Amino acid sequence: WSQKNTSAPGPIQIEADRMESSQEESIVVFSGHVRANQAELIINAETMTVRYSEAVQANSKTDVPDKGLSRQIDKITAKGNIEIVQGDWVATGDAMEFNADERIVILFGNAKAWQDQNMVSGEKIILYLDEGRSVVERSTVEGERVKAFIYPGSQDNQDNNPSQKQ
């Protein structure tokens, strides 16, 4: 998702029912059925806020970045029915924060992630996009724990089970 990273898979496309920008705060707020995608990564939410880095200054008369500089995304936050999809992987939560510099996605609030039939859940899931790893953290509520449901060989069993074939 980082436009700063030269290996980023392309532009971010965002669609929503409404868009509101604030040059003074360097943010754009999208609301209503928000859908953002970059290559195969899709994020759905009720609201999404895109914050631009302070380092890039726009020409105040034209709202066009000076000297050919492009606006750089610093952070993206989203709230409400978050759903992130990439290939066979899906994650959900109540809120999301994306740090563009470090390419880290954090899902908060009843966070869950699925790949095939396997599922993990916790209060927070941290996704390190460039490293291909994740961390699931539990709630601070006593007795709450991280949960994982793992089906060993579930994909192989479906491929080799003749009763599953049509």
N, C-alpha and C positions, 0 to 999 in steps of 0.2 A: 503493500500500500504506500510505500514511501516514494514520493516523487523526487526526493533528494538522492536516493540510491539509483545509480545508473543501471543496475541490473533489474530494476522494477519492471514488471511485465506490461506496462503501458498506462494509459490515462485512467483516471477514476471517473466513472459515469454515475451521476446521482440523479434520481427522479423522485419527485414528491408532489403533493397537492399544493404546497406553498413553500416559498423561499424568501427569507428576509436577511439582508446583509447589513453589517455595521462596520464601516471603514475605520471608525475611531477605535473599535475594539478588535479589529482584524478577524472578524468571525462571519460565518454564514450559517444561518439556522434553517434547516429543512424540516417540514412537519407534514404529517398525514401520509400514510402508506409509503414511507421512504424506502427506496431500494437503491443500494449502491453496489457497483460491481467494478472489478478490475480483473481482466482475464477470467479465470475460472472461479475467483472468490466473489461471493455474493453476500451482502448484509442487508437484512430487512429490519426495520424498526419503526416506531411511531414518530420519534423525533431524532434528528442528528445534527450536531453542531460541528462545523469544521473551523478550526482555528489556524490562522496562518502565522508563520514565524515573524518576529519583529524585525529581523535583519533585512527584509526586502521592503523597500519603501516605494509606494506608488506615487506618481505625479498627481497632486491633489486636484489639478484642473481637469485632467483627462481620465483619472482613475485607471491609468495604464502604467504598469511598472516602468520605471526609468531605465534607460540604457540597455534595453533588451532583456532585463532580468525577468524571470517568471516568478509567480507567487509560489512559495513553498509551504506545503502542509506541515504543521507542527504537531497537531493533535486532532483526533476525531473522537467525539463522545456521542453516545446514543442512549436513548431510554425507551422503555416500553416494548415488550414482546420482541426482544432481540432474537434473531435467527441468523446464524452464519453458516453458509454452505460452501464446501469446496470438495468437488469430486464425490466420493462416497462418505465424506465426513460432514456431520451436522452438529452445531452447538447452539444452545439457547441460554437465555438469562434475562434478568430484569433490566440490566444496564451494561454498557460496554465502553471501554476506553482504549483507544489505539494511539500508541506513541510512535510517530513516524520516524524519528531518529533511530530508535532502537528496534523498530519493527516488532513491537510486542502488543498483543491484544489481551486485555483483561476483561473477563466476563464476571459480573457481580450478581448476587441475589439468585438463589435457586439455580445455579449454573449446572448445565448438563451437556455432555458431549457423547455422540454416537459415532461409531464406525462399524459398518455392517450391523451385526446384532449386539456388539459390545457397547457398554455404556458406563460412563463415570459421572459422578455428581458430587457437588460440594457447594459451599457458599461462594467460592471464587475459583475460576480457572484461568491460569496465565498461559498464554500461547506464545512461544518464541518462534516466530515465523521463519527466520533465517536458519535457525538451528534445528527445526523439525522436532521440537520437544515441548512438553507441557507440564505444568504443576497444578495440582488440585488441592485447595485448602479447605478445611472445615470451618464451620461457623464457630463463633466464640460461645454460643449457647451450650451449657453443660449437657453432655450426652450426645451431641451432634458429631457425626463422623463422616469422613469421606467414604463414598460407596462406589464399588465397581462390580459390574456384571460382565464376566468374560466367558465367552464360549469358545474353548480351544478347538481349533480345526473346523469351525462352523462353516467356513467357505468351502473347504475341501470336502466336508461331508455332503454338502448340497451338490457339488459337482460329481461326486462318485456314487450317489444314492440313486439307483435306477427308478425308484418310485417317485422321485422328485421331477424326473424328466418327462416332458410332454411329447 
